[in-house]
Amino acid sequence: MAEDKCGQCGAAAEGMICGFCGSLTADAQDVEAQRAALEEFHRVLQDQPRERQIKMLRSGYLPQYGELLIDAGVRCLSLIVDEDISAEPTLSARERLGAIVTRLKLEPPSERTRTAIREFEERIEKHRRTNTWNAVLGLTAVALVVGGLVVWWLL
């Protein structure tokens, strides 16, 4: 059963997941309880304002079981938008996916786990490359504009 207050932030706890910080507020030791907590986390996450989504993605609940970590990672993939390369909640979702990968690497190796780790790492790297490429393009455009202004001023 859920506590009256979140043990992490002290907010009122109404379910298994704190609606303020995304932490687990109830006992969830077995797979089914953790699956229910993960489902609730994603429901609560959707209903939050952007600032709270960012906080919840960065420090919110992650299950302990490998199969549920993979599910959490798959759900996280849809939150990473390449068009929002340096915007939130994309960056927080990428960080959450990185935390999921780290936890998956601690799991006993299986083909499913290895595949998930590989796919998640590829997605993280793709987003980082896009972010870097856009930064290079932006700096190049600024340099061209400044160079053009200098040439115009000298003429």
Secondary structure as GFF3:
##gff-version 3
##sequence-region A 1 155
A	DSSP	alpha_helix	31	46	.	.	.	ID=ss1
A	DSSP	alpha_helix	50	59	.	.	.	ID=ss2
A	DSSP	alpha_helix	66	77	.	.	.	ID=ss3
A	DSSP	three_ten_helix	82	84	.	.	.	ID=ss4
A	DSSP	alpha_helix	90	105	.	.	.	ID=ss5
A	DSSP	alpha_helix	111	154	.	.	.	ID=ss6
###
